[in-house]
Amino acid sequence: MTARQNFAYNLRSLRSTKGISQERLADLAELHRTYVSSVERCERNISIDNMEKLAAALGVDIRDLLQPNDNPSDRIR
């Protein structure tokens, strides 16, 4: 997986685990909902600043969102 795919997978996974909607996460991170959606679909080359906002909104360290996930069945296209 690429770093972008890892980030997107981990973002979606952590958000879902915490029971937070994309809209709520966007509000917490002061980003637009469609932006969060496009990040989760790997359509955006997200900035470090926005990575940090999303990590803070989820209450995790930014490194948690960048952890490798090598399970091929989890790949985001």
C-alpha positions in Angstrom: 0.0 0.0 0.0 1.1 3.6 -0.6 1.3 6.1 2.2 -1.9 7.7 0.9 -3.7 4.3 0.9 -2.5 3.6 4.4 -3.7 7.0 5.6 -7.1 6.6 4.0 -7.6 3.1 5.3 -6.6 4.0 8.8 -8.6 7.2 8.8 -11.8 5.3 7.7 -11.1 2.5 10.1 -10.5 4.7 13.2 -13.5 6.9 12.3 -15.8 3.9 12.0 -14.5 2.3 15.1 -15.2 5.5 17.1 -18.7 5.7 15.5 -18.0 9.1 14.0 -19.6 10.1 10.7 -17.6 11.8 8.0 -19.6 14.9 8.5 -18.9 14.9 12.3 -15.2 14.3 11.7 -15.1 17.1 9.2 -16.7 19.5 11.7 -14.3 18.4 14.5 -11.3 18.9 12.1 -12.7 22.2 10.7 -12.7 20.7 7.2 -15.4 20.1 4.6 -17.3 16.8 4.6 -16.6 16.2 0.9 -12.9 16.8 1.5 -12.9 14.1 4.2 -14.8 11.7 1.9 -12.3 12.3 -0.9 -9.4 11.7 1.4 -10.9 8.4 2.5 -11.2 7.4 -1.2 -7.6 8.3 -1.9 -8.6 11.1 -4.3 -6.7 13.8 -2.4 -3.0 14.4 -1.8 -3.6 15.6 1.8 -1.3 18.1 3.5 0.5 17.4 6.7 -1.5 20.2 8.3 -4.8 18.5 7.4 -3.5 15.1 8.5 -2.7 16.7 11.9 -6.3 18.2 12.1 -7.9 14.8 11.4 -5.7 13.0 13.9 -6.5 15.6 16.6 -10.2 15.3 15.8 -10.0 11.5 16.2 -7.9 11.9 19.4 -5.0 9.9 18.0 -1.4 10.6 17.2 -0.8 11.3 13.5 1.5 8.3 13.4 -1.5 6.1 14.0 -2.9 7.2 10.7 0.3 6.4 8.9 0.8 2.9 10.2 1.3 0.4 7.4 -1.5 -2.0 6.6 -0.2 -4.8 4.4 -3.4 -6.8 4.1 -4.0 -6.9 0.3 -7.8 -7.4 0.9 -7.9 -4.0 2.6 -6.4 -2.1 -0.3 -8.3 1.1 -1.3 -8.6 1.7 -5.0 
